């Protein structure tokens, strides 16, 4: 099988510089990252691009490619690779935690993806209902501009680790009833990378990233509610070695409104009416999210009635069009402190309505077997 063309995978010339290779990788990684492009083809392509960058960013592996080999092929592209023992090596790795019969896994990349970040954003009801733009100040890891993520001082490059000779792992030999076992573990000197930075960048101390404060603008869509999270791709932490950044999640926290309570896209509020206004009818003016509204109260309105204003709630986030409703709950207030004249007038009204001494008889129909109550219904059910 011919060796893979890692230069073609990244879309660079064979004489491309390290900066050109890094720039090409970052461009492709942003396009093919699984969070941005979840298709299966994009995920496979992302793996190929990442592998190509790991090879071409390592001087020793790149030299193997330039000589016509494939450093990621079984046996490292050299002759005499123990390819026939691959299955048995996997079994040994499962049972003995890294014990192999042949070569190891090779060095891992110094460049790794960054972590996601989470911030909370407090908003008023009007902001979540109609959408708003807010500026957020973040303290996150960003790319070191002095070394452009390389982690090395100007004019220097990572050197091959002398402990593992660039393999990224060290091996120990043990004898057992199965024969000679070679156990591999990450090199303690270089951390499994295979290279060491002898002259680190003064700004990032070899990390390829620094912490900095930055300001971004977040556009909150109309209809969000408390507990929702907005995802901003590529606005999270830059990874070690200047790796691709993670995502930023903005969690919405909705402040309590003094008048309205929210139930999904519907709003609820309570309006108190004097007894006389509920009896005679009136018009009540109050403020909605859209401005002042006049609510018509019909004569004889009872306490606990609900008046619904269609389309005065929160816009639908999922549908993109339409809005919820505003439900106004009416409470009728009974006067408690009456002066003599008010009491006289109420008594006169009660006399005119025949309500001076109301005689109410409350019948518990559920306990009376003769009037179709609970016992009667049970009896009928068993019949």
C-alpha positions in Angstrom: 0.0 0.0 0.0 1.6 3.3 -1.0 2.3 5.8 1.8 -0.2 8.6 2.4 0.4 12.0 1.0 0.2 14.1 4.1 1.0 17.3 2.2 -2.0 16.7 -0.1 -4.2 16.1 2.9 -3.4 19.5 4.3 -3.3 21.1 0.9 0.2 22.5 1.2 3.4 22.2 -0.9 6.2 19.9 0.1 8.4 22.8 0.8 5.8 24.5 3.0 7.1 26.1 6.2 6.0 25.2 9.7 3.8 28.3 9.9 2.2 27.5 6.6 1.4 23.9 7.7 0.0 25.2 11.0 -2.2 27.8 9.2 -3.5 25.2 6.8 -4.3 22.8 9.6 -6.2 25.5 11.7 -8.3 26.4 8.7 -9.3 22.9 7.9 -9.9 22.1 11.6 -12.3 24.9 12.0 -14.3 23.7 8.9 -14.2 20.0 9.8 -14.5 20.1 13.6 -17.3 17.6 14.7 -19.1 20.3 16.7 -19.4 22.5 13.6 -19.8 19.7 11.0 -21.3 16.6 12.5 -21.4 14.6 9.2 -19.6 11.2 9.2 -17.4 12.3 6.2 -16.3 15.4 8.0 -15.4 13.5 11.1 -13.2 11.1 9.1 -11.6 14.0 7.2 -11.0 15.7 10.6 -9.1 12.7 11.8 -7.0 12.6 8.6 -6.2 16.3 8.8 -5.2 16.0 12.5 -3.0 13.0 11.8 -1.3 14.8 8.8 -0.6 17.8 11.0 0.9 15.6 13.8 3.2 14.1 11.2 4.3 17.2 9.3 4.8 19.3 12.5 7.3 16.7 13.8 10.7 17.1 12.2 11.6 13.4 12.4 8.3 12.2 11.1 8.3 14.8 8.3 11.8 13.5 7.3 10.4 10.0 7.0 7.6 11.3 4.7 10.1 13.2 2.6 12.1 9.9 2.2 9.0 8.2 0.9 7.9 6.4 4.1 4.8 6.6 6.3 5.5 7.1 10.0 2.0 6.2 10.9 2.0 2.9 9.0 2.5 -0.4 11.0 6.1 -0.5 12.1 6.7 3.2 11.4 7.1 2.7 7.7 10.4 0.8 8.1 11.3 -2.7 7.2 10.7 -5.7 9.4 7.5 -4.4 11.1 5.8 -7.1 13.1 2.4 -6.5 11.4 1.3 -10.1 11.7 1.2 -9.8 15.5 -1.2 -6.8 15.5 -4.2 -8.8 16.8 -2.2 -10.5 19.6 -0.7 -7.1 20.5 -4.2 -5.7 21.0 -5.0 -8.6 23.3 -1.9 -8.0 25.3 -2.7 -4.3 25.6 -6.1 -5.1 26.9 -4.9 -7.6 29.6 -1.6 -6.1 30.6 -2.2 -2.3 30.3 0.1 -1.5 27.4 2.2 -4.6 27.1 3.1 -5.2 23.5 5.1 -7.7 21.4 6.4 -5.1 18.9 6.5 -1.3 18.5 4.6 1.2 20.6 2.0 3.8 19.8 4.4 6.6 19.1 4.5 10.1 20.5 1.4 12.1 21.0 0.9 15.5 19.6 1.9 18.6 21.7 -1.1 20.3 20.1 -4.4 19.5 21.7 -7.9 20.9 21.4 -9.0 23.5 24.0 -11.6 23.1 26.6 -15.1 24.6 26.5 -16.0 27.6 28.7 -19.2 28.5 30.4 -20.4 32.0 31.5 -23.8 33.2 32.8 -25.7 36.1 31.5 -28.4 37.8 33.6 -31.3 39.4 31.5 -34.6 41.0 32.1 -37.8 39.6 30.8 -38.0 42.1 27.9 -34.5 41.1 26.8 -35.3 37.4 26.7 -38.6 38.1 25.0 -37.4 40.3 22.2 -33.7 39.5 22.0 -30.7 41.7 22.8 -27.0 42.1 22.1 -24.7 42.1 25.1 -20.9 42.5 25.5 -19.2 39.9 27.6 -15.7 40.2 29.1 -13.9 36.9 29.4 -10.7 35.7 30.9 -9.7 32.7 28.8 -6.6 31.1 27.3 -5.8 32.6 23.9 -3.1 32.0 21.3 0.3 33.3 22.3 1.1 36.0 19.7 4.8 36.0 20.3 5.4 32.3 19.4 2.1 31.7 17.5 1.5 28.6 19.6 4.9 27.0 19.0 5.9 27.5 22.6 9.5 28.1 21.7 11.7 31.2 21.8 12.4 33.0 18.6 14.9 31.2 16.4 14.6 27.9 18.4 12.8 24.6 17.8 11.8 21.6 19.9 14.5 19.1 20.4 14.2 15.4 20.3 13.9 13.9 23.8 17.0 12.0 24.7 15.3 9.7 27.2 12.9 8.2 24.6 14.7 9.2 21.4 11.6 10.9 20.1 9.3 7.9 20.5 7.3 9.5 23.3 7.4 6.3 25.4 9.8 4.2 27.3 9.7 0.4 27.5 10.5 -2.2 30.1 11.0 -5.9 29.5 9.4 -8.6 31.6 9.4 -12.3 31.3 6.3 -14.4 31.9 4.8 -17.7 31.0 3.7 -16.1 27.7 7.3 -15.2 26.9 9.0 -11.8 26.8 6.6 -8.9 27.3 7.6 -5.3 26.4 5.5 -2.8 28.5 5.3 0.7 27.1 4.4 3.8 29.1 4.6 7.5 28.4 8.0 9.0 28.7 8.3 10.8 32.1 10.8 13.3 30.6 8.8 14.7 27.7 5.3 13.6 28.8 4.8 11.4 25.8 5.4 14.1 23.2 8.8 12.9 22.0 10.4 16.4 22.0 11.4 18.9 24.6 11.4 22.7 24.5 14.8 23.7 25.8 14.2 27.4 25.1 10.6 28.2 25.9 8.8 31.3 24.9 9.0 33.9 27.6 5.4 35.0 27.3 3.7 31.5 27.5 6.5 29.4 29.1 6.2 26.8 26.3 2.4 26.4 26.5 1.7 28.1 23.2 -1.2 30.0 24.9 -1.6 32.7 27.5 -4.5 33.9 29.6 -5.9 37.2 28.5 -9.1 39.3 29.0 -11.1 39.9 25.9 -14.6 41.2 25.0 -17.0 39.6 22.7 -20.6 40.5 21.6 -23.3 37.9 22.2 -26.6 38.1 20.2 -29.4 36.7 22.3 -32.3 35.6 20.1 -35.9 36.5 20.9 -37.8 33.9 22.9 -35.0 32.4 25.1 -35.7 31.6 28.7 -33.8 31.0 31.9 -31.7 27.8 31.8 -31.1 27.8 28.1 -27.5 27.9 26.8 -26.2 29.6 23.7 -23.2 28.0 22.0 -20.6 30.2 20.4 -18.3 27.9 18.4 -14.5 28.6 18.7 -14.9 31.2 21.5 -13.7 28.9 24.3 -10.2 28.1 25.6 -7.3 27.7 23.1 -5.7 24.3 23.5 -2.2 23.5 24.6 0.4 24.1 21.9 -2.0 26.6 20.2 -4.6 23.9 19.5 -8.0 24.7 18.2 -10.2 26.5 20.7 -13.2 25.0 22.4 -16.7 26.5 22.4 -18.2 29.1 24.7 -21.6 28.4 26.3 -23.6 31.3 27.5 -26.2 30.3 30.1 -29.2 32.6 30.3 -30.5 33.6 33.7 -33.8 35.5 33.6 -34.4 38.0 36.4 -37.8 37.9 38.2 -40.2 40.4 36.8 -42.2 42.5 39.3 -45.5 42.1 37.4 -45.4 39.1 35.0 -44.7 35.5 35.6 -43.7 33.3 32.7 -44.9 29.9 31.7 -43.1 28.9 28.5 -44.2 31.5 26.0 -47.2 32.6 27.9 -47.3 35.4 30.5 -49.5 35.7 33.6 -50.3 38.7 35.7 -52.8 39.7 38.4 -55.1 42.8 38.4 -57.1 43.8 41.5 -60.5 45.4 41.0 -62.7 47.1 43.6 -66.0 45.4 44.1 -68.0 48.2 42.6 -65.8 48.2 39.4 -66.3 44.5 39.0 -70.0 44.9 39.4 -70.5 47.9 37.2 -67.7 47.3 34.6 -64.8 49.5 33.9 -61.6 49.9 31.8 -58.2 49.2 33.4 -55.0 50.6 32.0 -51.8 48.7 32.6 -48.4 48.2 31.0 -47.6 45.1 28.9 -44.3 44.2 27.2 -45.5 46.1 24.2 -46.6 49.3 26.1 -49.7 50.5 27.7 -52.9 48.5 27.1 -56.6 49.2 28.0 -58.4 46.2 29.4 -62.2 46.2 29.2 -63.9 44.7 32.3 -67.5 43.6 31.7 -70.2 44.3 34.3 -70.6 41.5 36.8 -67.1 40.2 36.5 -66.4 37.6 39.2 -63.2 37.2 41.1 -60.9 34.6 39.6 -61.9 35.4 36.0 -59.1 35.4 33.4 -59.0 37.7 30.5 -56.6 36.5 27.7 -54.8 38.9 25.4 -53.8 37.0 22.3 -50.2 37.5 21.0 -49.1 39.6 23.9 -46.7 37.0 25.3 -43.2 35.9 24.4 -42.2 35.2 20.8 -41.9 31.5 19.9 -38.2 30.6 19.7 -38.6 27.2 18.1 -41.1 28.3 15.4 -39.6 31.6 14.6 -43.0 33.2 14.2 -45.9 34.0 16.4 -46.1 34.7 20.1 -47.6 33.4 23.3 -50.6 35.0 25.1 -50.9 37.2 28.1 -53.4 35.9 30.8 -54.7 38.6 33.1 -56.1 37.1 36.4 -58.8 39.3 38.0 -59.1 39.6 41.7 -62.2 41.3 43.2 -61.4 43.2 46.4 -64.1 43.3 49.1 -64.0 46.5 51.2 -62.9 45.8 54.8 -63.1 49.2 56.5 -66.5 50.9 55.9 -67.6 54.2 57.5 -71.1 54.6 58.6 -72.4 56.1 55.4 -70.8 53.4 53.2 -72.2 50.7 55.5 -75.7 52.3 55.3 -75.6 52.4 51.5 -74.4 48.7 51.3 -77.2 47.6 53.6 -79.7 49.6 51.5 -78.3 47.8 48.4 -78.6 44.5 50.1 -82.2 45.3 51.0 -83.1 46.2 47.4 -81.5 43.0 46.2 -83.2 40.9 48.8 -79.8 39.9 50.3 -80.3 41.3 53.8 -80.4 37.8 55.5 -79.4 35.3 52.8 -80.3 31.8 53.7 -77.9 29.4 52.0 -78.3 25.7 52.4 -75.2 23.7 51.5 -76.0 20.1 50.6 -73.3 17.5 50.4 -74.5 15.5 47.5 -71.6 13.0 47.7 -72.8 11.7 51.1 -76.6 11.6 50.4 -77.5 8.2 48.8 -80.8 9.5 47.6 -79.8 12.4 45.4 -77.4 10.9 42.9 -74.3 11.5 45.0 -71.2 9.3 45.4 -73.0 6.3 47.0 -75.7 6.4 44.3 -73.1 6.5 41.5 -71.2 3.6 43.1 -74.5 1.6 43.4 -75.3 2.3 39.8 -71.8 1.3 38.7 -72.1 -2.1 40.4 -75.5 -2.7 38.9 
